C-alpha cells in the first residue's frame, strides 16, 4: 500500500470515528430556535414519524471510503439517506472529472479516479457550497452546525464569496453523526420552508417509509427545487385551450443541469424522465430504483450528448407539445398553421402538408418533423447528374441539358463534434452502501454499445434496463472476473 493509500485510509477512519465523537465548533453560535427546528422536522419526517426511520438520519455523516480502490466514493451506513448522498456524489464526480479542478482519470480501469485526501475534501466542500447556493432564495446563506453531534447551531448569514471558506472551516460538523441531516436542513432553510412546500405538487413528508428520500428531496439536491416530477418544465391539467390562473399545474425540472437522473421506474413504465435529466451537461446520472439511489458516470464528456439533428428534433418536439400538452404524439391537422407559426420555419402549411402522405385527420409529430427535413432538402440547390451543372432549387430540370431534377432523398448530416461520440463506451456505476445487510461499496465498469441491442428487456429492474431508458437500443455488458450485474437496489 502506498503513502496515498495510507493517507486515505487514515482520513476515512477518522471520518468514521468522528460520527460518534463530539466535534469542535465555535461556542458563540446560538442553538436553532425550537419552532424552526420543529418545522424542519415536520417537513422532513412528518408529524408522526417512525423512530427507526428518524434514527437512520441521525447516524450518517459525510465520509469517504476507506478502500484504496474507492477513494472518490462517499459511504452510506444505513438505508435512507442515499437520496442525498447520491446527488452529492454525482456532483463530486462532476468536480473531479469535468471542472477546472479536475484530477487525472483512468479510462477502462477498475479505479477510474485516485484523488488524494485534500482533493476529495475540497471537492466535497465545493459541492456542498454549490448546492446551497443553487437552491437558495437569496444571496445571503445560513449554515447549520453542531458542537457535540447533538445540538444544532445557527450561524450568521454568509455571502457567496465566503461560503466555501466558511463550510471548509466547519467541515467537522458535516463529518459528525448528524452531518447529512445538518446539510439538508441547511438547504431547506436557504430555500425557505414555504418555498419548498410551494415546489411540491401535493405536500408530503420529504422522508418516506423506511427513511427513504422522496423524489422531491432528490430533485432539490440536483436542480435546487423540490419538484415532484422528473419530466421537463410544468404540465397544466385539463384542456389546454381552457387554461387559466386557477388551472392546476404539475411541476417538473425547469432546465438542463450539470448532472442527470435515470430511474428503473421508467423501465417499468411507471414514470417518464424528461430530456433535461436524460441529457445533462456532463455524463453523470443519479440512478433511482424502488428503494435506493446510486450513481453512473463516464469519463468522456461527449457520451450522452445529442447530435445537432437530435437537438433540433428535441426543440421541435417541445414546440409541438405546446399544442399537445398531454404528449399523445399527435394534434389535429387543422392545427398545422398554428404549429408552424410557433416555429421559425419559412415553409407554409401547404408545403408541409404536401410532404405528408395520406389524408389522416391527425398530424403525428414524427411525420411533422420528417416533412420539415424533406422540405429543407427540397429547398437546396442541386447538381445535375448528367452535366454536373449546379441548378437552383426551384429548377425542376437542368438549365443546361434539361435532365429532370431527381427525387430528393434525405441524407443524415454527419456533424464533426458528434463524430467524437464513440460507437461503444465505458460507464462506471458506483454504489456507496457499506455494512447495511453486509453490503460492500463498489464501483463497476459497464460496457455499452448504444445501437446494437434489443429494447425487449424493458419490464425488468436492472441497471441494463435503466441504461436502455437513455439508449433504447443499447447492448450492455458487465466485464470482470465475476461479471454479475451491479446492484441498484
NORQUIDA-V798958 format. One record per pair of residues at least 6 apart in sequence whose ideal C-beta (glycine too) atoms are under 8 Angstrom apart, sorted by the first residue. I is the first residue (numbers start at 1). GAP is how many residues later the second one is. If there is no record, write none. Layout:
# NORQUIDA-V798958
I:GAP
I:GAP
This chain:
# NORQUIDA-V798958
1:8
1:67
4:67
4:110
4:112
5:63
7:109
7:110
8:56
8:58
8:60
8:63
8:108
8:109
9:57
9:59
11:53
11:106
11:110
12:51
12:52
12:53
12:54
12:63
13:53
15:46
15:47
15:48
15:49
15:160
16:47
16:50
18:43
18:154
18:157
18:158
19:40
19:41
19:42
19:44
19:130
19:156
19:157
19:158
19:160
20:129
20:157
21:128
21:155
22:125
22:126
22:127
23:123
23:124
23:125
23:126
23:149
23:150
23:152
23:153
24:123
24:148
25:120
25:121
25:122
25:128
25:145
25:147
25:148
27:120
29:116
29:118
29:124
29:125
29:126
30:123
30:124
31:120
31:121
31:122
31:123
32:112
32:120
32:121
32:122
33:121
36:153
37:115
39:154
40:145
40:148
40:149
40:153
42:163
43:145
43:150
43:153
43:154
43:162
43:163
44:13
44:140
44:141
44:144
44:161
44:162
44:163
45:8
45:9
45:12
45:160
45:162
46:158
46:159
46:161
49:156
49:158
50:159
50:161
52:159
53:27
53:154
53:156
53:157
53:158
54:157
56:22
56:23
56:24
56:25
56:155
57:23
57:24
57:121
57:123
57:124
57:150
57:154
58:119
58:120
58:123
59:18
59:19
59:118
60:16
60:17
60:18
60:20
60:21
60:25
60:117
60:118
60:119
60:120
60:121
61:113
61:114
61:115
61:116
61:117
61:118
61:119
62:12
62:26
62:62
62:112
62:113
62:117
62:118
62:121
63:11
63:12
63:112
64:7
64:8
64:9
64:10
64:11
64:56
64:60
65:6
65:7
65:8
65:9
65:10
65:367
65:369
65:376
66:9
67:6
67:374
68:43
69:41
69:42
69:374
70:41
70:360
70:371
70:372
70:373
71:40
71:42
71:43
71:44
71:45
71:49
72:20
72:21
72:24
72:41
72:42
72:43
72:48
73:16
73:357
73:359
73:368
73:370
74:11
74:14
74:15
74:18
74:358
75:357
75:359
75:366
76:6
76:9
76:356
76:357
76:358
76:360
77:357
77:358
77:359
78:133
78:358
79:131
79:132
79:133
79:212
79:213
79:354
79:357
80:127
80:130
80:131
80:132
80:133
81:99
81:130
81:132
82:130
82:131
82:210
82:211
82:212
82:350
82:351
83:129
83:130
83:131
83:134
83:135
83:138
83:210
84:96
84:99
84:100
84:129
84:133
84:137
85:95
85:208
85:347
86:132
86:200
86:201
86:207
86:208
86:209
86:346
87:44
87:131
87:134
87:135
87:172
87:199
87:206
88:36
88:39
88:40
88:43
88:133
89:206
89:341
89:343
90:132
90:169
90:194
90:195
90:196
90:205
90:207
91:36
91:39
91:40
91:167
91:168
92:28
92:31
92:32
92:35
93:20
93:191
93:202
93:204
93:337
94:164
94:165
94:188
94:190
95:6
95:7
95:28
95:31
95:32
96:6
96:7
96:9
96:17
96:19
96:23
96:24
96:27
97:6
97:8
97:16
97:185
97:187
97:200
97:202
98:184
98:203
101:21
101:22
101:25
103:10
103:11
103:12
103:16
104:10
105:7
105:8
105:194
106:6
106:7
106:8
107:192
107:193
107:319
108:318
108:337
110:333
110:335
111:332
112:187
112:316
112:331
115:8
121:50
122:46
124:47
125:39
125:42
125:43
125:46
126:38
128:39
128:46
128:55
129:34
129:35
129:38
131:56
131:90
131:93
132:9
132:11
132:31
132:54
132:55
132:58
133:8
133:27
133:30
134:89
134:90
135:52
135:55
135:56
135:85
135:89
135:90
136:54
136:55
137:53
137:54
137:55
137:58
138:52
139:20
139:21
140:17
140:18
140:19
141:16
141:17
141:18
141:19
141:22
141:49
142:12
142:13
142:15
142:16
142:44
142:47
142:48
143:12
143:15
143:20
143:23
143:24
143:27
143:43
144:8
144:9
144:10
144:11
144:29
144:38
144:41
144:42
144:45
145:7
145:8
145:10
145:25
145:28
145:37
146:6
146:7
146:27
146:30
146:32
146:36
147:6
149:27
149:28
149:29
150:28
152:26
152:30
152:33
155:11
158:8
167:7
173:6
173:9
174:6
174:8
174:9
176:6
184:33
187:33
187:34
188:8
188:32
191:8
191:29
191:33
191:35
196:10
196:24
196:30
197:6
199:17
199:21
199:26
199:27
199:28
199:29
199:52
200:16
200:26
200:27
200:28
200:51
201:27
201:28
201:49
201:50
202:26
204:10
205:9
206:7
206:8
206:10
206:11
206:14
206:20
207:6
207:7
207:10
208:6
210:81
212:79
213:80
215:13
215:14
215:15
215:73
216:10
216:11
216:12
217:9
218:43
218:68
218:70
218:75
219:6
219:7
219:8
219:9
219:11
219:34
220:6
222:35
222:37
222:39
222:55
222:64
223:30
223:31
223:32
223:34
225:26
225:29
227:24
227:25
227:26
227:27
228:22
228:23
229:6
229:21
229:22
229:23
229:24
230:22
230:23
230:31
230:33
230:41
230:42
230:43
230:44
230:47
231:21
231:22
231:41
231:42
231:43
232:20
232:21
232:42
232:43
232:44
232:86
233:19
233:20
233:21
233:41
234:15
234:16
234:17
234:18
235:14
235:15
235:17
235:90
236:7
236:11
236:12
236:13
236:14
236:89
237:10
237:11
237:12
237:13
238:9
238:10
240:83
240:85
252:22
253:21
253:23
253:24
254:22
255:21
256:19
256:20
256:23
256:24
256:25
257:19
257:20
257:23
257:24
258:22
258:23
258:24
258:26
259:21
259:22
259:23
259:25
259:26
259:27
260:16
260:17
260:18
260:19
260:20
260:24
260:25
260:26
260:44
261:12
261:16
261:24
261:25
261:26
261:27
262:11
262:15
262:16
262:23
262:24
262:25
262:26
262:34
262:204
262:205
262:207
262:208
263:8
263:10
263:24
263:25
263:26
263:203
263:206
264:23
264:24
264:25
264:26
264:197
264:198
264:201
264:202
264:224
265:6
265:23
265:25
266:6
266:7
266:200
266:203
267:191
267:192
267:193
267:194
267:198
267:199
267:201
267:202
268:190
268:191
268:193
269:189
269:190
273:196
275:39
277:8
278:191
278:192
279:25
279:26
279:27
280:24
282:19
283:14
283:15
283:17
283:18
283:20
283:21
283:22
283:144
284:11
284:12
284:13
284:14
285:10
285:11
285:12
285:185
286:7
286:8
286:9
287:6
287:7
287:8
287:9
287:142
287:176
287:179
287:201
289:172
289:199
289:200
290:171
290:199
291:198
292:139
292:141
292:196
292:197
294:135
294:136
294:137
294:138
294:192
294:194
295:134
295:135
295:136
295:137
296:131
296:132
296:133
296:134
296:150
296:167
296:170
296:171
297:130
297:131
297:133
298:6
298:127
298:128
298:129
298:130
299:127
299:129
300:122
300:125
302:115
302:118
302:119
302:120
303:118
303:119
303:122
303:124
304:166
305:113
305:116
306:8
307:106
307:108
307:111
308:105
308:107
308:110
309:103
309:104
309:106
313:56
316:27
316:49
316:52
316:53
316:56
317:48
317:52
319:20
319:23
319:24
320:11
320:19
320:45
320:48
321:6
322:20
323:8
323:12
323:15
323:16
323:19
324:6
324:7
324:41
329:35
329:36
329:37
330:32
330:33
330:34
330:35
331:8
331:31
331:32
332:29
332:30
332:31
333:20
333:27
333:28
333:29
333:30
335:28
336:13
336:16
336:17
336:27
336:32
337:12
339:24
339:29
340:7
340:8
340:9
340:12
345:7
345:27
347:25
347:28
351:24
352:16
352:19
352:20
352:23
353:18
355:15
355:16
355:19
355:20
355:23
356:7
356:11
356:12
356:15
370:40
373:37
374:34
374:36
377:31
377:32
377:33
377:34
378:15
378:30
379:14
380:13
381:9
381:10
381:11
381:12
382:8
382:9
382:11
382:13
382:23
382:24
383:6
383:7
383:8
384:6
384:7
384:14
384:16
384:17
384:19
385:18
385:21
386:12
386:15
386:17
387:11
387:13
387:14
387:16
389:9
389:10
389:11
389:12
391:7
391:8
391:14
395:10
396:8
396:9
397:6
397:7
397:8
398:6
398:7
423:26
423:27
423:28
424:23
424:24
424:25
424:26
425:22
425:23
425:25
426:19
426:20
426:21
426:22
427:18
427:19
427:21
427:40
428:15
428:16
428:17
428:18
429:14
429:15
429:17
429:34
429:57
429:59
430:11
430:12
430:13
431:8
431:10
431:11
431:12
431:55
431:56
431:57
432:9
433:6
433:8
434:6
434:7
442:44
444:34
444:36
444:42
445:33
445:34
445:35
446:17
446:21
446:30
446:31
446:32
446:40
447:29
447:30
447:31
447:32
448:19
448:23
448:26
448:27
448:28
448:29
449:25
449:26
450:21
450:23
450:24
451:20
451:22
451:23
452:21
452:22
452:23
453:15
453:20
453:21
453:22
453:23
454:19
455:13
455:17
455:18
457:7
457:8
457:11
458:7
458:10
459:6
461:27
461:28
462:23
462:26
463:13
463:22
463:23
463:25
464:10
464:12
464:21
466:22
467:7
467:9
468:6
468:8
477:6
478:6
478:7
478:8
